[in-house]
Amino acid sequence: MTNLYLLSLVAVVGGIAVALQAQLMGLLDRQIGTLESVFITYGSGGLLIGLVMLYMRGGHLSLWHTVPWYAYLSGVIGLIIVASIGFSVPRLGLVTAFTLMVAAQFIVGALLDHHGFLGAEVRQLNLQKVAGMFFVLIGVWLTVRS
């Protein structure tokens, strides 16, 4: 059970980081523009992880050829995520933007899990998960309309 607590803590810390990053990117977006905020976000993150990898003597980059080609789309998709956060948060607010994003994540995540797309472990969609997504969509509707 400790593993579940640790994994949950990591997810919560990640959620906090996403909210903080979104607000900071929204500030950058309003002051200097969407493309510039994405560049600063990716540039500073890339520089930091590059330094960490150099410190660790390159990590496992030599295994790049063992990864399916479509996994490399994660960088492009990351740009879309960061740009959509930076653009939508200052215009919609954190709660509305994140409510829409999280609802979309639930739906796409359920489809990926259910069908095992893109290497996901198959986790069948059941009535409980469908009910949960229904309530999330009700929450989206309540949040966006106010």
C-alpha positions as CSV (number, residue, x, y, z in Angstrom):
1,M,0.0,0.0,0.0
2,T,3.0,2.3,0.6
3,N,3.6,2.2,-3.2
4,L,0.1,3.6,-3.8
5,Y,0.7,6.4,-1.3
6,L,4.0,7.3,-2.9
7,L,2.5,7.2,-6.4
8,S,-0.4,9.3,-5.3
9,L,2.0,11.9,-3.7
10,V,3.9,12.1,-7.0
11,A,0.7,12.7,-8.9
12,V,-0.4,15.4,-6.4
13,V,2.9,17.1,-6.7
14,G,2.7,17.0,-10.4
15,G,-0.8,18.5,-10.3
16,I,0.4,21.3,-8.1
17,A,3.3,21.9,-10.5
18,V,0.9,22.0,-13.5
19,A,-1.3,24.6,-11.8
20,L,1.7,26.7,-10.9
21,Q,3.3,26.4,-14.3
22,A,0.0,27.3,-16.0
23,Q,-0.4,30.5,-14.0
24,L,3.3,31.5,-14.7
25,M,2.9,30.6,-18.4
26,G,-0.3,32.7,-18.5
27,L,1.6,35.6,-17.1
28,L,4.4,35.1,-19.7
29,D,1.8,34.7,-22.5
30,R,0.1,38.0,-21.6
31,Q,3.3,39.9,-21.3
32,I,5.4,38.5,-24.2
33,G,3.2,36.1,-26.2
34,T,2.3,32.5,-26.6
35,L,5.2,31.4,-28.7
36,E,7.7,33.1,-26.5
37,S,6.2,31.6,-23.3
38,V,6.4,28.1,-24.9
39,F,10.0,28.8,-25.9
40,I,11.0,29.9,-22.4
41,T,9.2,26.9,-20.8
42,Y,10.7,24.3,-23.1
43,G,14.1,26.0,-23.4
44,S,14.6,26.3,-19.6
45,G,13.2,22.8,-19.0
46,G,15.4,21.4,-21.8
47,L,18.5,23.1,-20.5
48,L,17.9,21.8,-17.0
49,I,17.3,18.2,-18.0
50,G,20.2,18.4,-20.4
51,L,22.5,19.3,-17.6
52,V,21.1,16.5,-15.4
53,M,21.7,14.0,-18.2
54,L,25.3,15.3,-18.7
55,Y,25.9,14.9,-15.0
56,M,24.6,11.4,-15.2
57,R,26.8,10.7,-18.2
58,G,24.1,10.7,-20.9
59,G,21.4,8.6,-19.2
60,H,20.0,6.0,-21.6
61,L,19.9,8.0,-24.8
62,S,21.8,5.2,-26.6
63,L,18.6,3.1,-26.5
64,W,16.7,5.7,-28.6
65,H,16.4,3.2,-31.5
66,T,14.4,0.7,-29.3
67,V,11.5,3.1,-28.8
68,P,8.5,3.0,-31.2
69,W,8.7,5.9,-33.7
70,Y,5.3,7.3,-32.5
71,A,6.7,7.8,-28.9
72,Y,8.8,10.7,-30.2
73,L,5.6,12.6,-30.9
74,S,5.5,13.3,-27.2
75,G,7.7,16.3,-27.7
76,V,5.4,17.8,-30.3
77,I,2.4,17.0,-28.2
78,G,4.1,18.6,-25.2
79,L,4.4,21.8,-27.2
80,I,0.6,21.6,-27.9
81,I,0.0,21.1,-24.2
82,V,2.2,23.9,-23.1
83,A,0.9,26.3,-25.7
84,S,-2.7,25.5,-24.9
85,I,-2.1,26.0,-21.2
86,G,-0.3,29.3,-21.8
87,F,-3.0,30.5,-24.2
88,S,-6.2,29.4,-22.5
89,V,-5.4,30.0,-18.8
90,P,-5.1,33.8,-19.0
91,R,-8.2,34.0,-21.2
92,L,-10.5,31.4,-19.4
93,G,-8.9,31.3,-15.9
94,L,-7.2,28.3,-14.3
95,V,-10.4,26.6,-13.1
96,T,-12.2,26.7,-16.4
97,A,-9.2,25.9,-18.6
98,F,-8.1,23.0,-16.3
99,T,-11.6,21.6,-16.0
100,L,-11.8,21.4,-19.8
101,M,-8.3,19.9,-20.1
102,V,-8.9,17.3,-17.3
103,A,-12.2,16.2,-18.8
104,A,-10.5,15.7,-22.2
105,Q,-7.7,13.8,-20.4
106,F,-10.2,11.5,-18.7
107,I,-12.1,10.7,-21.9
108,V,-8.9,10.1,-24.0
109,G,-7.3,8.2,-21.1
110,A,-10.3,5.9,-20.8
111,L,-10.2,5.2,-24.6
112,L,-6.4,4.5,-24.5
113,D,-6.7,2.3,-21.5
114,H,-9.8,0.4,-22.8
115,H,-8.4,-0.4,-26.2
116,G,-4.7,-0.5,-25.2
117,F,-3.8,2.1,-27.8
118,L,-0.2,3.4,-28.0
119,G,1.2,0.7,-25.8
120,A,-1.2,1.3,-22.8
121,E,-2.0,-1.7,-20.6
122,V,-5.6,-2.7,-21.3
123,R,-7.9,-1.6,-18.5
124,Q,-11.5,-2.2,-19.4
125,L,-13.9,0.6,-19.2
126,N,-16.7,-0.3,-16.8
127,L,-19.9,1.3,-15.5
128,Q,-18.1,2.9,-12.5
129,K,-15.6,4.7,-14.8
130,V,-18.3,5.8,-17.2
131,A,-20.3,7.2,-14.2
132,G,-17.2,9.0,-13.0
133,M,-16.6,10.6,-16.4
134,F,-20.3,11.5,-16.5
135,F,-20.0,13.4,-13.3
136,V,-16.8,15.1,-14.5
137,L,-18.7,16.2,-17.6
138,I,-21.4,17.6,-15.3
139,G,-18.7,19.4,-13.4
140,V,-17.3,20.8,-16.7
141,W,-20.7,22.1,-17.7
142,L,-21.2,23.7,-14.2
143,T,-17.8,25.3,-14.3
144,V,-17.8,26.6,-17.9
145,R,-21.3,28.1,-17.8
146,S,-20.6,30.2,-14.7
